[in-house]
């Protein structure tokens, strides 16, 4: 089922819509769009609806998302009528973590923050991806230095046997917003308040002019601005 080296190279010249369609045809029920309802994810949701409406879609509800994201989830449900599967953290693990480390443990240390991301994001992602051969994500090379080498279709180094598909890998931010405006795609209202990257409410802030697009994620840390969902990208530029 895995594409050959030649096929992987040829996919780099395909458009985003062509990549989405290729993924649907290649992997069938074994591929899913992973959405966190960011601007790129909304573009992909719109494309999936148009060219591959039977593709599975899932999201992770960490329990700490901003109210604006929940509003968008509700709006998108009405607009696209796609059956988005929502995965939640394991209740007993959250309970144990909070009772041991406190509800806002992520501010205490990098290790505590990673524990929270592990419990609320990484473990549920593992369940969401159970049985999948590929997943579609909204990663773009321009988003950060950690993502500069992302390819449109690549082997997911963190998940043996799984392909990571990034149809927007070569898109600029301008292209994302042109698409959103052209097709009247719903988007998170926080984007209009200088939040280019949106995650959990306590771990995301607005950025200042000139700051890196992901500077508002875990802003109190100086290490990689990744949470473990895209481990290869994080490792590529992990600071010593
Ligand atoms: S982003 Fe923050 S609240 Fe969300 S899972 Fe990670 S540490 Fe926890």
Boltz pocket constraint, residues with backbone or C-beta under 6 A from the ligand:
constraints:
  - pocket:
      binder: B
      contacts: [[A, 62], [A, 64], [A, 106], [A, 112], [A, 113], [A, 114], [A, 116], [A, 117], [A, 118], [A, 120], [A, 121], [A, 199], [A, 200], [A, 201], [A, 202], [A, 203], [A, 227]]
      max_distance: 6.0
